[in-house]
Amino acid sequence: MQRRAAGYIISLWVILTLNFLLPRWLPGDPLAALLDSESSDYVFNTQVREALETYYGLDRPLTQQYTAYLTGAFTGDLGQSIRLNQPVGDLLREHLPWTLLLTLSALGIASLAGIVSGSEAVWRRGSLVDKALVTTSIIASNAPVFFTGMILLIIFGVKLDWLPLAGGRTPFARYDTTWDAIQDYGEHLILPALTLTLALVGSKFLLVRNTVISVLGEDYMFVARAKGLLAGRIKHRHALRNAILPFIHHLAAHASFALTGALFIETLFNYPGVGRLIFDSVVARDYPVLQGVFLVVSVMVLSANLLADWLPYRLDPRLREA
């Protein structure tokens, strides 16, 4: 574990460096967006531009900007948004909970659906239900999230008019009770969460199904059958329980895909998470916001992978003995 922890520290440093360099490799610069002649905020004044470059530290050498960036990252100071003139930390506290709500909801539903359907499909191998589940899971996991989201928008938002088309809540809404707020937030969450769930559930179903099939060939499964144990106990206490460990590894690795998918989905549904914040910041070349968002997302993904490496040792005594 110490070697893995050292590897993650090195990975974090590489990510920090890339977070600093990638926005600066984009064409244009933040002040070009602020001082665009076609913008309503245009100021035709060279002194103002120089003052802004000094204020945001863009006139300093790249090495000094990198040093200041690393110092701020390790001290919790992520800088000031050039586009919005707000601390990046405040923007993350405002937008990150929306992304976590979307991502965790979709991951939880997709994981539960994948485990239940995958374990049940094994006991019906070769049947029409099994073939339909396998085909559906392959199609769902390979369909682009933009395409899936637009189809859901057209059906449930436009044609049926059952769910809101965009946003995270009704604008200017005032709630009389907590339940009214939960209902409004939930209605806006359904379509983005369903889109992300459909993108995640296919791979989880296939993983559980294939893992359980391989577990069924183990010696202890033959012993369980020879003892005359009930099919339900064999399925849940022996087969599914031993198939969970690979699923945990997959779940942590899939966290990065879930976050990436959430960023695209938030843009499609105009959901007020960090995905929409990234999209607007890329257009404006807002370096501090891009650095702060990518840093937080990277740390979350690395932490999930480190947790996935640690959990199996706690859950499986055989790994600790080895």
Stockholm file with secondary structure:
# STOCKHOLM 1.0

chainA/1-322         MQRRAAGYIISLWVILTLNFLLPRWLPGDPLAALLDSESSDYVFNTQVREALETYYGLDRPLTQQYTAYLTGAFTGDLGQSIRLNQPVGDLLREHLPWTLLLTLSALGIASLAGIVSGSEAVWRRGSLVDKALVTTSIIASNAPVFFTGMILLIIFGVKLDWLPLAGGRTPFARYDTTWDAIQDYGEHLILPALTLTLALVGSKFLLVRNTVISVLGEDYMFVARAKGLLAGRIKHRHALRNAILPFIHHLAAHASFALTGALFIETLFNYPGVGRLIFDSVVARDYPVLQGVFLVVSVMVLSANLLADWLPYRLDPRLREA
#=GR chainA/1-322 SS CHHHHHHHHHHHHHHHHHHHHHHHHSSSCHHHHHTCTTSTTCCCCHHHHHHHHHHTTTTSCHHHHHHHHHHHHHHTCCCBCTTTCSBHHHHHHHHHHHHHHHHHHHHHHHHHHHHHHHHHHHTTTTSHHHHHHHHHHHHHHHSCHHHHHHHHIIIIIIISCCSCSSCSSCTTCCCSSHHHHHHHHHHHHHHHHHHHHHHHHHHHHHHHHHHHHHHHTSHHHHHHHHTTCCHHHIIIIIIIHHHHHHHHHHHHHHHHHHHHHHHHHHHHHTCSSHHHHHHHHHHHTCHHHHHHHHHHHHHHHHHHHHHHHHHHHHHCHHHHHC
#=GC SS_cons         CHHHHHHHHHHHHHHHHHHHHHHHHSSSCHHHHHTCTTSTTCCCCHHHHHHHHHHTTTTSCHHHHHHHHHHHHHHTCCCBCTTTCSBHHHHHHHHHHHHHHHHHHHHHHHHHHHHHHHHHHHTTTTSHHHHHHHHHHHHHHHSCHHHHHHHHIIIIIIISCCSCSSCSSCTTCCCSSHHHHHHHHHHHHHHHHHHHHHHHHHHHHHHHHHHHHHHHTSHHHHHHHHTTCCHHHIIIIIIIHHHHHHHHHHHHHHHHHHHHHHHHHHHHHTCSSHHHHHHHHHHHTCHHHHHHHHHHHHHHHHHHHHHHHHHHHHHCHHHHHC
//
